[in-house]
């Protein structure tokens, strides 16, 4: 334990020092942290002006992303809205769904919904969202 470093932290069970740059400095800036661990200088810096929102790169995905991510602001998650602010999760969902190229837009959407649902659950608000969200329903076959 405590023998690793990098984007996933150092595994010393102290989260306060997980955001350490490749030069060993602790930072509160996730952009500085991420940029310090780039493997190639050809990659643009996070937060640089060359970073373009994926909905601008893929404008045809924007309406789908907006409609689907609106689930976070719907009555489905309503009881959590006063406990966990939904705006940051909506913005992240919109960004991720527009940029999704994992072989299915639903994968990115379901990950975004699951992230908000987990944060709600961690704060005492449990929402049965999978069974009412057709795109993210978990289908389990009975054993034979």
C-alpha positions in Angstrom: 0.0 0.0 0.0 1.2 3.5 -0.8 3.6 2.3 -3.5 1.7 3.7 -6.5 1.1 7.2 -8.0 -0.8 8.7 -10.9 -4.2 9.5 -12.1 -5.9 7.0 -9.6 -4.1 8.4 -6.6 -1.4 6.8 -4.5 -3.5 4.2 -2.5 -2.3 5.3 0.9 -5.9 5.6 2.2 -5.6 9.3 2.5 -7.7 11.0 -0.2 -6.4 14.5 0.7 -3.1 13.8 -1.2 -4.5 11.8 -4.2 -4.5 14.9 -6.5 -0.7 15.0 -6.8 1.0 16.1 -10.0 3.6 14.0 -11.7 6.1 16.5 -10.2 4.9 15.5 -6.7 3.0 18.7 -5.9 -0.5 18.5 -4.3 -3.0 20.7 -6.3 -6.7 21.5 -6.1 -6.9 22.0 -9.9 -8.0 18.9 -11.7 -6.8 20.4 -15.0 -3.3 21.0 -13.6 -3.4 17.5 -12.2 -4.5 15.8 -15.4 -2.3 17.8 -17.6 0.8 16.9 -15.5 0.2 13.2 -16.3 -0.1 13.5 -20.1 2.0 10.9 -21.9 2.3 13.0 -25.1 2.8 16.7 -25.6 0.7 16.3 -28.8 -2.4 15.9 -26.6 -4.0 19.3 -25.9 -4.1 20.5 -22.3 -7.4 20.0 -20.5 -8.9 23.5 -20.1 -7.0 24.9 -23.0 -8.7 26.9 -25.7 -8.2 24.0 -28.1 -10.6 21.9 -26.0 -13.9 21.9 -27.9 -17.2 20.8 -26.4 -18.2 17.4 -27.9 -21.6 18.8 -28.8 -19.9 21.3 -31.1 -17.9 18.5 -32.6 -21.0 16.3 -33.0 -23.9 18.8 -33.3 -26.3 16.0 -34.4 -25.9 14.3 -31.0 -26.8 17.5 -29.1 -30.6 17.0 -29.3 -30.4 13.4 -28.2 -28.0 14.3 -25.3 -30.3 17.1 -24.2 -33.4 15.0 -24.2 -31.9 12.0 -22.5 -30.0 14.0 -19.9 -33.2 15.8 -19.0 -34.1 12.6 -17.1 -31.8 13.9 -14.4 -34.1 17.0 -14.0 -37.3 15.0 -14.3 -39.7 13.8 -11.6 -37.8 10.5 -11.6 -35.0 12.2 -9.6 -37.0 15.0 -8.1 -36.7 13.8 -4.4 -33.0 14.1 -4.7 -32.8 17.6 -6.2 -32.9 19.4 -2.8 -30.2 17.1 -1.5 -27.7 16.9 -4.4 -27.5 19.7 -6.9 -28.4 18.3 -10.3 -26.8 21.0 -12.6 -23.2 19.7 -12.5 -24.4 16.1 -13.2 -26.6 17.4 -16.1 -23.7 19.3 -17.6 -21.4 16.2 -17.3 -24.1 14.0 -18.8 -24.6 16.4 -21.7 -20.9 16.5 -22.4 -20.4 12.8 -22.1 -23.4 11.7 -24.2 -22.4 14.1 -27.0 -18.9 12.7 -26.9 -19.8 9.1 -26.5 -18.2 6.7 -28.9 -18.3 3.6 -26.8 -20.5 1.7 -29.3 -23.8 2.9 -27.8 -25.0 6.3 -26.6 -26.9 4.5 -23.8 -23.7 3.4 -22.2 -22.7 7.0 -21.5 -26.2 8.0 -20.6 -26.6 5.2 -18.1 -23.2 5.9 -16.5 -24.2 9.5 -16.0 -27.6 8.6 -14.5 -25.9 6.0 -12.3 -23.4 8.5 -11.0 -26.1 10.9 -9.9 -28.2 8.1 -8.5 -25.2 6.9 -6.4 -24.5 10.4 -5.1 -28.2 10.6 -4.2 -28.0 7.2 -2.4 -24.8 8.2 -0.6 -26.8 11.2 0.7 -29.8 9.0 1.9 -32.1 9.4 -1.1 -32.6 6.0 -2.8 -34.1 6.1 -6.3 -35.3 3.1 -8.3 -34.3 4.6 -11.6 -33.1 1.6 -13.6 -36.5 -0.1 -13.7 -38.2 3.0 -15.1 -35.4 4.0 -17.5 -35.9 1.6 -20.5 -32.4 2.4 -21.9 -30.7 1.4 -18.6 -32.8 -1.5 -17.4 -30.7 -4.4 -16.1 -32.0 -7.6 -17.6 -30.9 -10.7 -15.8 -31.7 -14.2 -17.0 -32.7 -16.8 -14.5 -30.2 -19.6 -14.0 -30.9 -22.8 -15.8 
